[in-house]
Amino acid sequence: MVEAQEAIRERTTLQLQKAALAKEVEELKRSKAEEVAVARVEVVESFRTSEELKSYIMDQLVDEQLCWEERLARFNPSVEINFNMSDKPPSPSPTADATAIAPESKSATADAPSTES
């Protein structure tokens, strides 16, 4: 009978130790998950400001621009493409502007109804 009681006490002690260890494991998992989350945020923030990301984005923008230039040239071969990325806007051609404005101004005055009565 004494041996049975001793075995029951040992079993109860082992179950308590098992529960305590399980609780400790869960706390360790939670703290490790928090550490990983903080590390992930730090890595993402450092990558967002990195030259590597800026270079990648610029490469993608250039590729996209070239693709649009090729499409524009394919469907409108007579259009002059000038995707100037500098601070100065491209200067318009003076002959194209003069011919575009002159006929409109003449036809607008010729078609206007007379106000003299």
C-alpha positions in Angstrom: 0.0 0.0 0.0 2.9 2.4 0.9 4.5 1.7 -2.5 1.3 2.5 -4.3 0.9 5.8 -2.5 4.6 6.7 -3.2 4.0 5.9 -6.9 0.9 8.1 -6.9 2.9 11.0 -5.3 5.7 10.6 -7.9 3.1 10.5 -10.7 1.5 13.7 -9.4 4.8 15.4 -9.0 5.8 14.5 -12.6 2.4 15.8 -13.9 3.0 19.1 -12.1 6.5 19.3 -13.5 5.1 18.5 -17.0 2.5 21.3 -16.7 5.2 23.8 -15.5 7.5 22.9 -18.4 4.6 23.2 -20.9 3.8 26.7 -19.5 7.5 27.6 -19.7 7.7 26.4 -23.4 4.6 28.5 -24.3 6.2 31.6 -22.7 9.5 31.0 -24.6 7.5 30.6 -27.8 5.7 33.8 -27.2 8.9 35.8 -26.4 10.7 34.3 -29.4 7.8 35.3 -31.6 8.0 38.8 -30.3 11.7 39.0 -30.9 11.2 37.7 -34.5 8.5 40.3 -35.1 10.7 43.1 -33.9 13.6 41.9 -36.0 11.3 41.6 -39.0 10.2 45.2 -38.6 13.8 46.4 -38.3 14.8 44.5 -41.4 11.9 45.8 -43.5 12.5 49.4 -42.4 16.2 49.2 -43.2 15.4 47.7 -46.6 12.8 50.4 -47.4 15.5 53.1 -47.0 18.3 51.1 -48.7 20.1 52.0 -51.9 19.4 48.4 -53.2 15.6 49.1 -53.1 16.0 52.5 -54.7 18.1 51.0 -57.5 15.6 48.2 -58.1 12.7 50.7 -58.3 14.6 52.9 -60.7 15.5 49.9 -62.9 11.8 48.9 -63.0 10.8 52.4 -63.9 13.3 52.6 -66.7 12.1 49.2 -68.0 8.5 50.3 -67.9 9.3 53.6 -69.7 11.2 51.7 -72.4 8.2 49.4 -72.9 5.9 52.3 -73.3 8.3 54.0 -75.7 8.4 50.9 -77.8 4.6 50.6 -77.9 4.2 54.3 -78.8 6.7 54.0 -81.6 5.0 50.8 -82.9 1.5 52.3 -83.1 2.6 55.9 -83.9 5.8 55.7 -85.9 5.6 59.4 -86.9 5.5 60.7 -83.3 8.8 62.0 -81.9 9.4 60.6 -78.5 11.1 62.8 -75.9 10.8 61.4 -72.4 13.0 64.1 -70.9 13.5 63.6 -67.2 15.5 66.7 -66.6 14.2 69.9 -64.8 13.7 71.7 -68.1 10.7 70.9 -70.2 11.4 70.2 -73.8 11.1 73.3 -76.1 8.3 73.0 -78.6 9.1 73.3 -82.3 8.2 76.8 -83.4 6.9 75.8 -86.8 4.4 73.3 -85.4 3.0 75.8 -82.9 2.7 78.6 -85.5 0.8 76.5 -88.0 -1.5 75.0 -85.4 -2.5 78.4 -84.0 -2.8 80.5 -87.3 -5.6 78.5 -89.0 -7.7 78.4 -85.9 -7.6 82.1 -85.3 -8.5 82.9 -89.0 -11.4 80.5 -89.1 -12.7 81.7 -85.7 -13.0 85.3 -86.9 -14.4 84.3 -90.3 -17.1 82.1 -88.8 -18.1 84.6 -86.1 -21.5 86.2 -86.7 -21.4 89.9 -87.4 -22.6 92.2 -84.6 -23.1 95.2 -86.8 -26.7 95.9 -87.7 
